[in-house]
Amino acid sequence: MGDRFLKDLSLSMSLDQPGKEVPDIITNALNYLIVSFRVKDIIEKLTETTVEFLPFELINLKGRVEKDRYFIVNILDNEPYTVESDLLKYYRINTKPRVDMSNCFLRNTPEETRAYTYKMSWGEPVTGRYPENAIVYMDERNPGTKLPDLIGTVRSYLIVSKKFKDVIEGLCKKIEIEYLPLSIYDHKKKLASDNYFIINPIGTIDVMNRDKADILYQGDDVVSIKKFIFDPEKLKDEPHLFRVKEDPAYYFISQELALELKKASISNLFTFEVEVQTTD
């Protein structure tokens, strides 16, 4: 992306967020990892991952340069397709990839589904309620228009092309999955594609090693999961695509499905390997 990145890029502080202090890691609506020069140095020293650091100027509310040593961190090599052990590998899909800024990135949902948006995020069935001609519009805050095989979204949706969907469908015939057709319209309200789908694996499975995983609880309720770790004893005969009961908003795939997706040259697919550990 470096050769396509704009030189002399600037980003402006938001009038909706009038805070003036600039921290080392800047929260933002674009889901970028934005860091100071100091954090950049730490990342460069400690990471073994290939990373681009894309510089920009931060413009304050008066239109003046506030900081000129901040960077968008662009992680490049998180595609885990090599086999390194006899254990089967599992991967979590990144549903919010922001690697290529020319790609479409969605914030909206089909208007008719807003009353039950959560169901498609959490693996609850919507067949019978989902509209025949579901439409979603690109958002002005995200100007990218290119349509890759996996489209990033701020929602916990898995939005994919027909090619991506066909790979899943071919390998997951015994799994209950809803394939919900979706038409995508561009910023000018013109049809960009009517060949996309929201993939909704129904239900969840119990594969987590709760003794090893880093899970934040409030009482018996899971608040967040910082690190997923699966129990190999629970992974026997598990499906190629699934959600976990501790947090259904995440999507996990088997090594076999990951390899099939790679063979199909699926674009904009980034995954994170999930550790598999037995309980001591």
N, C-alpha and C positions, 0 to 999 in steps of 0.2 A: 504493500500500500504506500510505502514511503515515496515512490516516484510519482504517485498520483496525489499526494497530500499537498494542499495549498501552502505555498510559502507566504510568510507574513500573515498567518491566520490570526484572527482575534476573536475572542468570545466576551460577551458583555454580561455584567451582573444583571440580575432580574429585578425589575421594579417591584415584583410581587414578594421578593425576599430581600428586604432592605439592609440586611446585615453587612457591616463594612469590614469586619475582621476576616482575614484570609488564612484558613488553616492549611496544614500540609496535605490533607486529602480533602478535595472539594466535592461536596454532594451536589448532584445536578440531575435535572429531569431527563437527560439524554442517556442515562445509564452508562456513562463513560467512567473509566477509572482515571481521575484527574489528580495529579500529584505535584508536589513541589520538587525543586532541584534536589533537596535533601533526601526525600523519599526515593527519588529516582536513583540516587547513588546507592542507597541501601538495597534496592531491588537488583541493580546491576551486580552488586557484590555477592548476593545470596542466591539468586535464582539460577537454575540450569536450563530454564525455558528460553526459547528465542522470543525476544520482545523488541518491539519498535517503540521509541519514545518520540512522540510527535509534538514539537514545541508550538506554543501560541502565546499571544499577549492577552492579559486579562484587563478588560476595560471597565472602569468603575461607573457609577451612576451619573457622573459629570462628564463622561465621554473621554476621560483621560486614562492613560496606561497606569494601572494599579500595580501589576506584576508582569514581568517578562521572562520569568524562569520557571514556568509551569508546563506540564506535559500531559498529553493524553497517552495512556499506556495501552498498547495494542499487543495482546498476547497472540503469538502466531502458531506455535506448534503444540496444540492440545488435542491432536487426533491420535488416539491410542489403538493402533491396529496391529501391533506386533504381539506374538505369543512368546512369553518368557518363562512360563511354568506349566505344570500339568493341571493346575487349577483353572477351571473355567473363569473367564473374566466377565465383568459386568460394568456398564458405563451409564452415567447420568447424562442426558441430553441437555445442552444449553439452549433453552428456548428464547433467550434474549441476546443472541450474538450481535455484536456491534463492531465487527472487524472491517467490513467493506462499507463505507458510508454511502456508497451509491446504491446499496440495496434498500429495498422497501422495508420499512419497520412500522408495524401497526400499533396504534393505541386504542382504536375503537373496536366495538363489537357490532354484530348485526342488530339493528334497531329492535327487531321483534323478539330478540333473545335476552334483553336486559333484565327481565324479571327472573331469569334462571341462569344467568351467566355463570354463577358459581358451580352449577352442576357439571358443565363441560370442563371446568378446571379441576374438579374433585372426583371425576369418574362416575357420576350419576347419569343414568340414561335420560335422553331428551327426545328420542324417537317418538313421533306423534305430535310433538310440540314444535319441533324445529321447522322453520319455514322452508318451502320448496325452493324459493329463489332468495336465499340469504345473501345479503350484500354488505360489504365493509368498505369504508373509504380511507384512502391514505390521508395522513395528517400533515398540516403545514409545518408543524414543529419538526417533522422528519422528512426532508425533501427528497430522499432517495426514492427512485422509481424502478430500479432493476429488480426483477422477480427471480430469486434463487429457489432452490428446491425446498429449503426450509426458511420460512419468513419469521423474523423475530417479532415479538410482541410483548408489551408490558403486562398483558394478561398471562395467566398460566395455561396457555393454549399451545397445542402442538399443531401448527399450521404448515401444511406441506403440499407439494405439487403432486400431480397424478403419478409421476414416475416414482416418487418417494412412497406414495400410498400403495402402489402396485407391489413394491418390494415387501412392505409390511404385510400386505394381504396374502402374498404368496407364501410367507413363512409362518404366519399367525392364524391359520385357518381354524384352529381349535380354540381360539381365544375370542371372548366376547368383546368386540370393538365396534364402536359406531364410526362410520366414515361420513362426515357431515359436509356436503358440498358447499363451496363458498366462492362467490364472485368478488373480485377485487377491482375497485374503481380508483382511478388516479386522482390527483389534486384538482383536476379540472372536471371531475365527475364523469369522466369517460371510462368505459370498460377497459381494464388492463388485462384481465384474464378471468375466465369462468371455469378454470381447470384446477382449482385448489380445494383442499379439504381440511376440516378440523378433525384430528384423530382423537377419539375419546375412548381409551381403554376402560372398560367398566369394572368397578370394584378395586380392591386392593389385596395384597398378599402379605404374609408375615415372614419376612426374610432377615429382618434386622437383628444384629447382635447387640442388644441393648447394653450389655456389660462393657463393650468395647467402643461403641459409637459415642460421639460427643453430642448429647441431647440435653437441651434445657427444658426442665419441667416446671410447671406451676401446679403443685399437688400431683395428681395423676395425669394431668393434661400436658401434651407436648406443646411447648411454646415455639421452639425453633430447633433445627438440627444443624450444627456446625460441621460435623463430619459423619458421613454415612459409612458404616461398616456392616457387611453382610455375614451371616452365619452359614458356612458351607453345608452344614447338615440340613438347613432349611431350603437350600437351593436345588435340591434334587427334583427334576422334572418340572422346574418352574418355567413359565412362558418366556417367549423371546422379547416381549414388550409388556411392561407392568408398572403399576404404582405401588408404593409401600403404604401400609396403614398408618404409620406415624405422621406422614405428610403426603397426602395424595396429589399435591400440586406438582410433584416432580415425576419425570418419566425416565424409566430405566430400560436398557436393552441388553440382550445377551451378546456374547462375543460373536456368535454365528450371525446374528442380524447385523451387527456392526460390519462384519466382513462383506456381507451381501450388499450393504449400502455403499461400501467403498467400491466394490466391483461395478456398481451402477453409476459411479462418479457423481454421487449426490453432492450438490453444492451447498455451502453455508452451514454444513453440519459440523458442530464442535461438541466434543464430549469430554467428560471427566471420569477417569477410572475410579471405581469403587473398590475399596479394600475388602478382602474376604479373609476373615480370621475366625478361628475356633475359640471358644471360651476356655480359659485355663482351668 
